[in-house]
Each structure stands twice: as C-alpha cells, then as structure tokens.
C-alpha cells in the first residue's frame, strides 16, 4: 500500500501508465468530492477508482501447475481500486508492488485463482509483463476441510515441544503435494533443495494428518 502513497518513482511510473490507458477506457473515474487524507498521487486518485471489467467474452491466463484457465467476464464486476480514504485496495497495491520489485514468479494458494483475472487485466492495461502464476493446493484436515488453527496444531512451537525434529517436519511437509523424483520418502533438506522443482507440485490438496 505504501508503494502508492510515497516515493516519486512509484508515482511517476503509475501516473504514466494511467495516462496512457485512460483514453482507452480501461478505468472508470469517480469524483472524490473533496481531497481525501493521505498523499495519493492526484492522477491515481481520480483515474483509479474502479477497474473497468469487460462485459463480454472470457479472460484466459496460464497457471504453471494447472495449465490454461478461462473465466467468463460476466462472472466479474468492476473492481474497486481506490478506497474512500484514498488508499489503494489490495488488488491494485499487489500488482504495482510486484511490478516495481520485478517479481517474476507469484506462488500463492489456489483460493487466489478467482482474483487472478483482475490482476491479469491490470498487467495488460498497464502494458506490463506478467509474472508466472503458480497456485498451489491448500493443506487439508483429514475431513477435507481447510487447515486452520481451530482444528489442527498449526503452531510450530507445539511440534518443537512435542519433540519433533525440524528435519522430520520439513521432510513431511515436502511430501505434501510433491514427490521425490526417485520416489524417496526420507531425504535430507539439502537433497530436497536440489531436487525440488515447482512444476512437480500436484494440484490436488494434500491431507495434513501429522
């Protein structure tokens, strides 16, 4: 969020991108009425109120684990990008921040697949090169529900207090959605680092039953 509120270089890059795309009707501007608190660049404030989503057709993007994903534009409404207090929403801040930091690989849980079309459109509207997307499966409880601190021991300290070795925990977690190319079940952390490849992650949510 701070990327959009401070720093001349960030504001300059964003402002230039906005000016280039405003005439193409990619963003919907709404009058602020009065100057909000904060130091958001005025161009960003006026032009980035909402992301204008297409009303027809589909958007297709590639997930490196799942292949091409296609979503109908009718499933998406215009996305708020600047909140009433003048600060950007996560979707805008995330894309701009990743671009400025030159992020090449985005690795996140598969619950973010639904938001990816918004991010892809922002990259396209700004004419920025998109990173590679990897949406990894979420760990599940034995009943297939999403792993959470309310149902499982998710505090690392608990495993330490119970006598679990760090190497054993890493070995166990490594096999959650990934398998050793030689089908080993026990291996060192160093070997895991050498053998691991993102493309080998399986898209099926693994069961965490330790």
BAFIVO-828558 format. One record per atom (N, C-alpha, C): residue number from 1; atom name; x negated, z, y negated. Coordinates in Angstrom, 3 decimals. Layout:
# residues N
  vose  lummar        xx        zz        yy
   NUM      CA         X         Z         Y
...
# end
This chain:
# residues 210
  vose  lummar        xx        zz        yy
     1       N    -0.833     0.000     1.189
     1      CA     0.000     0.000     0.000
     1       C    -0.873     0.000    -1.247
     2       N    -1.937     0.771    -1.255
     2      CA    -2.793     0.857    -2.424
     2       C    -3.459    -0.467    -2.748
     3       N    -3.633    -1.304    -1.733
     3      CA    -4.247    -2.610    -1.953
     3       C    -3.485    -3.386    -3.025
     4       N    -2.179    -3.229    -3.065
     4      CA    -1.366    -3.990    -4.016
     4       C    -1.288    -3.319    -5.379
     5       N    -1.659    -2.066    -5.455
     5      CA    -1.462    -1.326    -6.700
     5       C    -2.744    -1.136    -7.484
     6       N    -3.881    -1.329    -6.845
     6      CA    -5.142    -1.151    -7.535
     6       C    -6.087    -2.273    -7.164
     7       N    -7.060    -2.505    -8.023
     7      CA    -8.083    -3.495    -7.711
     7       C    -7.760    -4.868    -8.255
     8       N    -8.584    -5.353    -9.168
     8      CA    -8.326    -6.648    -9.782
     8       C    -8.407    -7.797    -8.805
     9       N    -9.317    -7.719    -7.824
     9      CA    -9.477    -8.820    -6.876
     9       C    -8.233    -8.995    -6.030
    10       N    -7.661    -7.886    -5.558
    10      CA    -6.447    -7.966    -4.744
    10       C    -5.308    -8.547    -5.553
    11       N    -5.132    -8.082    -6.787
    11      CA    -4.038    -8.560    -7.623
    11       C    -4.229   -10.025    -7.991
    12       N    -5.482   -10.406    -8.189
    12      CA    -5.756   -11.796    -8.553
    12       C    -5.414   -12.736    -7.408
    13       N    -5.833   -12.379    -6.189
    13      CA    -5.554   -13.209    -5.014
    13       C    -4.059   -13.298    -4.766
    14       N    -3.371   -12.153    -4.819
    14      CA    -1.936   -12.128    -4.568
    14       C    -1.187   -12.878    -5.661
    15       N    -1.572   -12.644    -6.922
    15      CA    -0.900   -13.309    -8.025
    15       C    -1.037   -14.815    -7.956
    16       N    -2.217   -15.295    -7.615
    16      CA    -2.434   -16.737    -7.497
    16       C    -1.585   -17.320    -6.374
    17       N    -1.530   -16.616    -5.259
    17      CA    -0.737   -17.099    -4.131
    17       C     0.740   -17.153    -4.490
    18       N     1.208   -16.147    -5.216
    18      CA     2.614   -16.106    -5.610
    18       C     2.972   -17.254    -6.543
    19       N     2.112   -17.496    -7.531
    19      CA     2.369   -18.568    -8.486
    19       C     2.437   -19.906    -7.769
    20       N     1.548   -20.099    -6.783
    20      CA     1.516   -21.362    -6.040
    20       C     2.782   -21.565    -5.218
    21       N     3.368   -20.470    -4.724
    21      CA     4.503   -20.583    -3.808
    21       C     5.855   -20.402    -4.489
    22       N     5.867   -19.827    -5.696
    22      CA     7.141   -19.556    -6.357
    22       C     7.963   -20.823    -6.535
    23       N     7.318   -21.895    -6.948
    23      CA     8.027   -23.140    -7.178
    23       C     8.595   -23.756    -5.917
    24       N     8.125   -23.340    -4.769
    24      CA     8.609   -23.878    -3.502
    24       C     9.797   -23.075    -2.971
    25       N    10.232   -22.072    -3.746
    25      CA    11.428   -21.321    -3.359
    25       C    11.233   -20.412    -2.177
    26       N    10.018   -19.896    -1.993
    26      CA     9.756   -19.054    -0.827
    26       C    10.121   -17.595    -1.066
    27       N    10.226   -17.201    -2.332
    27      CA    10.542   -15.814    -2.631
    27       C    11.749   -15.756    -3.553
    28       N    12.508   -14.694    -3.443
    28      CA    13.686   -14.505    -4.283
    28       C    13.385   -13.394    -5.268
    29       N    13.443   -13.682    -6.560
    29      CA    13.119   -12.677    -7.566
    29       C    14.366   -12.002    -8.102
    30       N    14.253   -10.705    -8.369
    30      CA    15.358    -9.954    -8.938
    30       C    14.835    -9.195   -10.153
    31       N    15.620    -9.164   -11.217
    31      CA    15.189    -8.476   -12.422
    31       C    15.066    -6.989   -12.153
    32       N    13.968    -6.417   -12.630
    32      CA    13.733    -4.995   -12.404
    32       C    14.569    -4.133   -13.344
    33       N    15.031    -4.705   -14.480
    33      CA    15.823    -3.923   -15.426
    33       C    14.927    -3.145   -16.364
    34       N    14.055    -2.365   -15.811
    34      CA    13.076    -1.614   -16.597
    34       C    11.804    -1.521   -15.797
    35       N    10.701    -1.291   -16.480
    35      CA     9.403    -1.233   -15.806
    35       C     9.349    -0.020   -14.896
    36       N     9.077    -0.231   -13.590
    36      CA     9.010     0.904   -12.661
    36       C     7.703     1.663   -12.836
    37       N     7.663     2.809   -12.234
    37      CA     6.438     3.598   -12.265
    37       C     5.370     2.925   -11.421
    38       N     4.126     3.207   -11.727
    38      CA     3.034     2.636   -10.945
    38       C     2.351     1.504   -11.688
    39       N     1.415     0.868   -11.012
    39      CA     0.617    -0.174   -11.643
    39       C     0.703    -1.472   -10.882
    40       N     1.855    -1.767   -10.281
    40      CA     2.020    -3.013    -9.548
    40       C     1.899    -4.174   -10.516
    41       N     1.177    -5.193   -10.115
    41      CA     0.992    -6.371   -10.963
    41       C     2.363    -6.946   -11.326
    42       N     2.622    -7.256   -12.601
    42      CA     3.960    -7.733   -13.010
    42       C     4.400    -9.003   -12.296
    43       N     3.461    -9.888   -11.967
    43      CA     3.840   -11.107   -11.248
    43       C     4.363   -10.747    -9.870
    44       N     3.658    -9.859    -9.189
    44      CA     4.092    -9.442    -7.855
    44       C     5.435    -8.734    -7.924
    45       N     5.616    -7.932    -8.982
    45      CA     6.851    -7.170    -9.118
    45       C     8.061    -8.082    -9.266
    46       N     7.939    -9.129   -10.073
    46      CA     9.068   -10.000   -10.350
    46       C     9.339   -10.995    -9.227
    47       N     8.269   -11.514    -8.603
    47      CA     8.443   -12.592    -7.645
    47       C     8.585   -12.134    -6.208
    48       N     8.161   -10.920    -5.935
    48      CA     8.122   -10.483    -4.546
    48       C     9.213    -9.486    -4.185
    49       N    10.348    -9.554    -4.840
    49      CA    11.416    -8.632    -4.494
    49       C    11.869    -8.831    -3.046
    50       N    12.113   -10.055    -2.671
    50      CA    12.584   -10.364    -1.326
    50       C    11.833   -11.571    -0.778
    51       N    11.653   -11.586     0.515
    51      CA    11.130   -12.757     1.212
    51       C    12.316   -13.617     1.613
    52       N    12.350   -14.850     1.156
    52      CA    13.452   -15.744     1.471
    52       C    13.276   -16.292     2.875
    53       N    14.176   -15.910     3.767
    53      CA    14.097   -16.364     5.147
    53       C    14.867   -17.679     5.303
    54       N    14.339   -18.619     6.058
    54      CA    15.080   -19.863     6.326
    54       C    16.402   -19.553     7.015
    55       N    17.398   -20.388     6.783
    55      CA    18.721   -20.157     7.367
    55       C    18.990   -21.046     8.574
    56       N    18.146   -22.034     8.806
    56      CA    18.340   -22.939     9.929
    56       C    17.042   -23.090    10.716
    57       N    17.203   -23.484    11.969
    57      CA    16.032   -23.740    12.795
    57       C    15.457   -22.476    13.409
    58       N    14.252   -22.576    13.892
    58      CA    13.584   -21.458    14.546
    58       C    12.164   -21.309    14.016
    59       N    11.591   -20.169    14.255
    59      CA    10.178   -19.956    13.955
    59       C     9.460   -19.692    15.268
    60       N     8.338   -20.343    15.437
    60      CA     7.573   -20.199    16.669
    60       C     6.190   -19.656    16.332
    61       N     5.760   -18.687    17.087
    61      CA     4.404   -18.170    16.930
    61       C     3.833   -17.884    18.312
    62       N     2.542   -17.819    18.373
    62      CA     1.884   -17.612    19.664
    62       C     1.424   -16.174    19.805
    63       N     1.812   -15.588    20.908
    63      CA     1.289   -14.287    21.294
    63       C     0.276   -14.542    22.399
    64       N    -0.926   -14.028    22.234
    64      CA    -2.011   -14.346    23.161
    64       C    -1.796   -13.773    24.555
    65       N    -0.860   -12.851    24.704
    65      CA    -0.559   -12.276    26.019
    65       C     0.692   -12.882    26.636
    66       N     1.605   -13.371    25.795
    66      CA     2.911   -13.807    26.274
    66       C     3.179   -15.294    26.074
    67       N     2.271   -15.971    25.397
    67      CA     2.474   -17.388    25.133
    67       C     3.301   -17.601    23.879
    68       N     3.919   -18.775    23.749
    68      CA     4.716   -19.103    22.575
    68       C     6.032   -18.333    22.589
    69       N     6.370   -17.764    21.429
    69      CA     7.627   -17.040    21.246
    69       C     8.406   -17.739    20.141
    70       N     9.668   -18.020    20.400
    70      CA    10.504   -18.735    19.440
    70       C    11.737   -17.900    19.124
    71       N    12.005   -17.707    17.830
    71      CA    13.124   -16.874    17.392
    71       C    13.965   -17.646    16.391
    72       N    15.273   -17.583    16.562
    72      CA    16.201   -18.285    15.686
    72       C    16.222   -17.619    14.313
    73       N    16.144   -18.437    13.252
    73      CA    16.146   -17.896    11.895
    73       C    17.435   -17.148    11.578
    74       N    18.525   -17.485    12.252
    74      CA    19.790   -16.836    11.979
    74       C    19.765   -15.353    12.345
    75       N    18.781   -14.955    13.131
    75      CA    18.662   -13.554    13.524
    75       C    17.966   -12.713    12.465
    76       N    17.502   -13.347    11.386
    76      CA    16.725   -12.642    10.374
    76       C    17.357   -12.799     8.996
    77       N    17.489   -11.688     8.268
    77      CA    17.959   -11.720     6.886
    77       C    16.763   -11.707     5.944
    78       N    17.020   -11.971     4.653
    78      CA    15.952   -11.866     3.661
    78       C    15.344   -10.471     3.731
    79       N    14.011   -10.420     3.638
    79      CA    13.286    -9.168     3.812
    79       C    12.875    -8.579     2.466
    80       N    13.229    -7.319     2.225
    80      CA    12.782    -6.636     1.009
    80       C    11.271    -6.458     1.078
    81       N    10.584    -6.839     0.010
    81      CA     9.129    -6.729    -0.026
    81       C     8.640    -5.711    -1.049
    82       N     9.379    -5.569    -2.151
    82      CA     9.031    -4.576    -3.163
    82       C    10.199    -3.602    -3.286
    83       N     9.913    -2.317    -3.116
    83      CA    10.957    -1.304    -3.183
    83       C    11.346    -1.009    -4.636
    84       N    12.404    -0.264    -4.808
    84      CA    12.903     0.022    -6.150
    84       C    11.905     0.807    -6.992
    85       N    10.980     1.537    -6.342
    85      CA     9.984     2.294    -7.098
    85       C     8.765     1.450    -7.452
    86       N     8.802     0.150    -7.089
    86      CA     7.702    -0.739    -7.445
    86       C     6.613    -0.837    -6.402
    87       N     6.733    -0.067    -5.330
    87      CA     5.721    -0.114    -4.288
    87       C     6.136    -1.086    -3.180
    88       N     5.154    -1.733    -2.559
    88      CA     5.471    -2.712    -1.509
    88       C     5.930    -2.047    -0.228
    89       N     6.743    -2.756     0.526
    89      CA     7.131    -2.287     1.847
    89       C     5.980    -2.536     2.815
    90       N     6.120    -1.985     4.004
    90      CA     5.054    -2.128     4.999
    90       C     4.743    -3.593     5.291
    91       N     5.768    -4.425     5.417
    91      CA     5.557    -5.805     5.844
    91       C     4.643    -6.566     4.883
    92       N     4.855    -6.402     3.585
    92      CA     4.003    -7.078     2.605
    92       C     2.609    -6.462     2.569
    93       N     2.548    -5.128     2.497
    93      CA     1.257    -4.447     2.427
    93       C     0.406    -4.746     3.655
    94       N     1.045    -4.804     4.808
    94      CA     0.330    -5.060     6.058
    94       C    -0.348    -6.423     6.043
    95       N     0.398    -7.455     5.653
    95      CA    -0.149    -8.816     5.663
    95       C    -1.262    -8.968     4.631
    96       N    -1.029    -8.474     3.417
    96      CA    -2.036    -8.602     2.357
    96       C    -3.289    -7.818     2.705
    97       N    -3.109    -6.613     3.215
    97      CA    -4.247    -5.771     3.572
    97       C    -5.083    -6.415     4.678
    98       N    -4.414    -6.931     5.717
    98      CA    -5.135    -7.586     6.810
    98       C    -5.880    -8.823     6.314
    99       N    -5.242    -9.570     5.414
    99      CA    -5.897   -10.778     4.874
    99       C    -7.144   -10.414     4.078
   100       N    -7.029    -9.418     3.207
   100      CA    -8.163    -9.032     2.373
   100       C    -9.306    -8.432     3.196
   101       N    -8.970    -7.793     4.307
   101      CA   -10.007    -7.223     5.171
   101       C   -10.526    -8.230     6.196
   102       N    -9.994    -9.457     6.120
   102      CA   -10.428   -10.539     7.014
   102       C   -10.210   -10.188     8.485
   103       N    -9.052    -9.590     8.772
   103      CA    -8.696    -9.237    10.147
   103       C    -8.432   -10.511    10.945
   104       N    -9.034   -10.626    12.111
   104      CA    -8.888   -11.826    12.939
   104       C    -7.993   -11.604    14.153
   105       N    -7.875   -10.349    14.611
   105      CA    -7.063   -10.040    15.790
   105       C    -6.133    -8.865    15.461
   106       N    -4.847    -9.054    15.660
   106      CA    -3.880    -7.977    15.477
   106       C    -3.407    -7.533    16.861
   107       N    -3.699    -6.295    17.200
   107      CA    -3.342    -5.745    18.504
   107       C    -2.400    -4.573    18.265
   108       N    -1.167    -4.704    18.724
   108      CA    -0.171    -3.669    18.485
   108       C     0.873    -3.694    19.591
   109       N     1.717    -2.664    19.622
   109      CA     2.726    -2.546    20.660
   109       C     3.782    -3.635    20.584
   110       N     4.417    -3.908    21.719
   110      CA     5.374    -5.021    21.774
   110       C     6.653    -4.773    20.983
   111       N     6.862    -3.543    20.466
   111      CA     8.034    -3.320    19.626
   111       C     7.914    -4.038    18.277
   112       N     6.699    -4.535    17.972
   112      CA     6.466    -5.253    16.714
   112       C     6.725    -6.754    16.831
   113       N     7.086    -7.225    18.004
   113      CA     7.366    -8.657    18.162
   113       C     8.502    -9.086    17.235
   114       N     9.512    -8.245    17.095
   114      CA    10.673    -8.593    16.275
   114       C    10.311    -8.752    14.801
   115       N     9.256    -8.073    14.345
   115      CA     8.848    -8.160    12.939
   115       C     7.838    -9.273    12.690
   116       N     7.250    -9.793    13.742
   116      CA     6.200   -10.794    13.576
   116       C     6.644   -12.050    12.827
   117       N     7.887   -12.563    13.019
   117      CA     8.297   -13.738    12.235
   117       C     8.183   -13.529    10.727
   118       N     8.480   -12.327    10.253
   118      CA     8.349   -12.033     8.822
   118       C     6.888   -12.152     8.392
   119       N     5.999   -11.621     9.219
   119      CA     4.582   -11.658     8.881
   119       C     4.050   -13.087     8.948
   120       N     4.489   -13.833     9.951
   120      CA     4.052   -15.224    10.091
   120       C     4.490   -16.042     8.878
   121       N     5.723   -15.831     8.420
   121      CA     6.208   -16.559     7.249
   121       C     5.397   -16.220     6.008
   122       N     5.033   -14.953     5.846
   122      CA     4.218   -14.567     4.699
   122       C     2.868   -15.267     4.733
   123       N     2.240   -15.308     5.898
   123      CA     0.964   -16.030     6.022
   123       C     1.153   -17.504     5.673
   124       N     2.232   -18.096     6.150
   124      CA     2.488   -19.513     5.879
   124       C     2.776   -19.741     4.398
   125       N     3.607   -18.882     3.795
   125      CA     3.972   -19.067     2.394
   125       C     2.772   -18.902     1.466
   126       N     1.859   -18.008     1.838
   126      CA     0.655   -17.809     1.034
   126       C    -0.445   -18.812     1.379
   127       N    -0.193   -19.647     2.401
   127      CA    -1.199   -20.616     2.877
   127       C    -2.464   -19.900     3.333
   128       N    -2.272   -18.783     4.021
   128      CA    -3.392   -18.021     4.571
   128       C    -3.491   -18.267     6.064
   129       N    -4.717   -18.267     6.585
   129      CA    -4.908   -18.445     8.023
   129       C    -4.386   -17.225     8.775
   130       N    -3.600   -17.470     9.785
   130      CA    -3.018   -16.369    10.559
   130       C    -4.035   -15.820    11.558
   131       N    -4.004   -14.514    11.809
   131      CA    -4.844   -13.922    12.851
   131       C    -4.228   -14.198    14.224
   132       N    -4.930   -13.815    15.258
   132      CA    -4.389   -13.892    16.613
   132       C    -3.538   -12.649    16.856
   133       N    -2.384   -12.839    17.488
   133      CA    -1.477   -11.722    17.753
   133       C    -1.517   -11.346    19.230
   134       N    -1.693   -10.067    19.495
   134      CA    -1.648    -9.516    20.851
   134       C    -0.644    -8.369    20.837
   135       N     0.504    -8.555    21.468
   135      CA     1.497    -7.484    21.547
   135       C     1.428    -6.859    22.940
   136       N     0.854    -5.681    22.976
   136      CA     0.586    -5.021    24.250
   136       C     1.807    -4.240    24.729
   137       N     1.947    -4.064    26.032
   137      CA     3.087    -3.299    26.569
   137       C     2.946    -1.819    26.232
   138       N     4.078    -1.152    26.113
   138      CA     4.093     0.279    25.822
   138       C     4.012     1.077    27.113
   139       N     3.360     2.236    27.048
   139      CA     3.333     3.132    28.205
   139       C     4.737     3.699    28.421
   140       N     5.123     3.830    29.676
   140      CA     6.470     4.307    30.007
   140       C     6.401     5.581    30.837
   141       N     7.459     6.362    30.717
   141      CA     7.631     7.521    31.595
   141       C     8.075     7.025    32.967
   142       N     8.012     7.878    33.992
   142      CA     8.474     7.462    35.324
   142       C     9.915     6.947    35.341
   143       N    10.759     7.403    34.385
   143      CA    12.139     6.916    34.334
   143       C    12.271     5.638    33.513
   144       N    11.142     5.038    33.163
   144      CA    11.054     3.771    32.419
   144       C    11.326     3.933    30.919
   145       N    11.559     5.153    30.447
   145      CA    11.758     5.358    29.016
   145       C    10.399     5.327    28.311
   146       N    10.431     5.114    26.999
   146      CA     9.202     5.045    26.224
   146       C     8.482     6.382    26.236
   147       N     7.170     6.344    26.458
   147      CA     6.376     7.573    26.492
   147       C     6.450     8.266    25.133
   148       N     6.742     9.565    25.144
   148      CA     6.799    10.318    23.898
   148       C     6.387    11.755    24.172
   149       N     6.036    12.443    23.095
   149      CA     5.585    13.831    23.243
   149       C     6.704    14.753    23.722
   150       N     7.944    14.292    23.626
   150      CA     9.069    15.120    24.075
   150       C     9.233    15.112    25.591
   151       N     8.638    14.121    26.246
   151      CA     8.822    14.010    27.685
   151       C     7.528    14.146    28.487
   152       N     6.390    13.989    27.838
   152      CA     5.130    13.984    28.590
   152       C     4.050    14.743    27.826
   153       N     2.956    14.987    28.505
   153      CA     1.804    15.614    27.866
   153       C     1.011    14.519    27.152
   154       N     1.202    14.419    25.849
   154      CA     0.521    13.377    25.081
   154       C    -0.592    13.938    24.207
   155       N    -0.828    15.226    24.304
   155      CA    -1.904    15.854    23.542
   155       C    -3.178    15.846    24.371
   156       N    -4.236    15.242    23.853
   156      CA    -5.497    15.149    24.588
   156       C    -6.025    16.531    24.952
   157       N    -5.801    17.504    24.082
   157      CA    -6.302    18.858    24.324
   157       C    -5.737    19.445    25.619
   158       N    -4.493    19.099    25.969
   158      CA    -3.887    19.625    27.192
   158       C    -4.683    19.189    28.416
   159       N    -5.088    17.925    28.452
   159      CA    -5.854    17.410    29.588
   159       C    -7.244    18.056    29.649
   160       N    -7.827    18.307    28.480
   160      CA    -9.123    18.994    28.452
   160       C    -8.988    20.412    28.998
   161       N    -7.943    21.099    28.574
   161      CA    -7.726    22.490    29.029
   161       C    -7.420    22.560    30.521
   162       N    -6.805    21.490    31.063
   162      CA    -6.477    21.464    32.487
   162       C    -7.648    21.006    33.350
   163       N    -8.766    20.666    32.718
   163      CA    -9.965    20.319    33.474
   163       C   -10.159    18.844    33.782
   164       N    -9.373    17.981    33.198
   164      CA    -9.564    16.546    33.411
   164       C   -10.834    16.078    32.708
   165       N   -11.628    15.293    33.393
   165      CA   -12.840    14.734    32.792
   165       C   -12.482    13.554    31.895
   166       N   -13.194    13.445    30.780
   166      CA   -12.930    12.353    29.832
   166       C   -13.081    10.997    30.508
   167       N   -14.112    10.865    31.353
   167      CA   -14.346     9.593    32.039
   167       C   -13.191     9.232    32.973
   168       N   -12.608    10.256    33.602
   168      CA   -11.492    10.013    34.519
   168       C   -10.242     9.563    33.751
   169       N   -10.002    10.176    32.600
   169      CA    -8.847     9.792    31.776
   169       C    -8.994     8.358    31.289
   170       N   -10.199     8.000    30.835
   170      CA   -10.445     6.629    30.364
   170       C   -10.245     5.641    31.508
   171       N   -10.750     5.998    32.704
   171      CA   -10.590     5.141    33.877
   171       C    -9.108     4.927    34.189
   172       N    -8.342     6.028    34.131
   172      CA    -6.912     5.952    34.432
   172       C    -6.184     5.087    33.402
   173       N    -6.462     5.326    32.122
   173      CA    -5.793     4.580    31.058
   173       C    -6.187     3.098    31.069
   174       N    -7.439     2.826    31.467
   174      CA    -7.898     1.437    31.504
   174       C    -7.059     0.602    32.463
   175       N    -6.558     1.241    33.507
   175      CA    -5.779     0.517    34.517
   175       C    -4.290     0.441    34.168
   176       N    -3.929     0.930    32.985
   176      CA    -2.558     0.817    32.509
   176       C    -2.370    -0.560    31.863
   177       N    -1.939    -1.531    32.648
   177      CA    -1.735    -2.869    32.112
   177       C    -2.929    -3.786    32.236
   178       N    -4.001    -3.319    32.849
   178      CA    -5.200    -4.139    33.041
   178       C    -5.752    -3.846    34.424
   179       N    -6.415    -4.804    35.011
   179      CA    -7.036    -4.568    36.314
   179       C    -8.465    -5.089    36.291
   180       N    -9.325    -4.404    36.999
   180      CA   -10.729    -4.790    37.085
   180       C   -10.826    -6.151    37.780
   181       N   -11.644    -7.084    37.269
   181      CA   -11.751    -8.418    37.888
   181       C   -12.202    -8.372    39.342
   182       N   -12.874    -7.276    39.748
   182      CA   -13.300    -7.123    41.138
   182       C   -12.366    -6.176    41.885
   183       N   -11.232    -5.868    41.269
   183      CA   -10.187    -5.007    41.843
   183       C   -10.681    -3.593    42.125
   184       N   -11.638    -3.132    41.362
   184      CA   -12.103    -1.752    41.494
   184       C   -11.112    -0.810    40.828
   185       N   -10.981     0.379    41.391
   185      CA   -10.136     1.389    40.781
   185       C   -10.954     2.488    40.122
   186       N   -12.206     2.592    40.501
   186      CA   -13.101     3.584    39.903
   186       C   -14.314     2.853    39.334
   187       N   -14.582     3.056    38.057
   187      CA   -15.709     2.397    37.400
   187       C   -16.094     3.211    36.168
   188       N   -17.289     3.002    35.693
   188      CA   -17.776     3.750    34.538
   188       C   -17.191     3.168    33.248
   189       N   -17.281     3.965    32.190
   189      CA   -16.817     3.484    30.885
   189       C   -17.640     2.288    30.437
   190       N   -18.944     2.316    30.717
   190      CA   -19.818     1.213    30.345
   190       C   -19.409    -0.077    31.054
   191       N   -19.064     0.038    32.339
   191      CA   -18.630    -1.138    33.087
   191       C   -17.296    -1.653    32.548
   192       N   -16.420    -0.723    32.173
   192      CA   -15.131    -1.115    31.602
   192       C   -15.329    -1.938    30.327
   193       N   -16.221    -1.475    29.472
   193      CA   -16.509    -2.189    28.216
   193       C   -17.031    -3.595    28.504
   194       N   -17.870    -3.723    29.511
   194      CA   -18.448    -5.027    29.851
   194       C   -17.414    -5.979    30.445
   195       N   -16.499    -5.451    31.247
   195      CA   -15.570    -6.303    31.984
   195       C   -14.257    -6.576    31.252
   196       N   -13.923    -5.712    30.305
   196      CA   -12.613    -5.813    29.666
   196       C   -12.486    -7.069    28.809
   197       N   -11.329    -7.719    28.916
   197      CA   -11.012    -8.876    28.079
   197       C    -9.526    -8.785    27.727
   198       N    -9.210    -8.933    26.450
   198      CA    -7.821    -8.799    26.005
   198       C    -6.864    -9.713    26.765
   199       N    -7.327   -10.902    27.073
   199      CA    -6.444   -11.884    27.727
   199       C    -6.010   -11.446    29.120
   200       N    -6.686   -10.441    29.688
   200      CA    -6.350    -9.980    31.036
   200       C    -5.287    -8.881    31.049
   201       N    -4.835    -8.451    29.863
   201      CA    -3.794    -7.436    29.814
   201       C    -2.477    -8.025    30.313
   202       N    -1.786    -7.274    31.148
   202      CA    -0.488    -7.716    31.649
   202       C     0.615    -7.293    30.693
   203       N     1.629    -8.118    30.549
   203      CA     2.687    -7.876    29.570
   203       C     3.745    -6.892    30.057
   204       N     3.648    -6.451    31.294
   204      CA     4.649    -5.519    31.850
   204       C     4.265    -4.085    31.491
   205       N     5.240    -3.303    30.990
   205      CA     4.987    -1.931    30.593
   205       C     4.591    -1.044    31.759
   206       N     3.395    -0.454    31.747
   206      CA     2.943     0.387    32.862
   206       C     3.569     1.778    32.823
   207       N     3.653     2.399    33.997
   207      CA     4.205     3.748    34.123
   207       C     3.078     4.777    34.020
   208       N     3.205     5.702    33.090
   208      CA     2.211     6.768    32.919
   208       C     2.738     7.998    33.645
   209       N     2.135     8.312    34.791
   209      CA     2.633     9.415    35.616
   209       C     1.531    10.398    35.981
   210       N     0.580    10.559    35.083
   210      CA    -0.530    11.472    35.352
   210       C    -0.058    12.920    35.210
# end
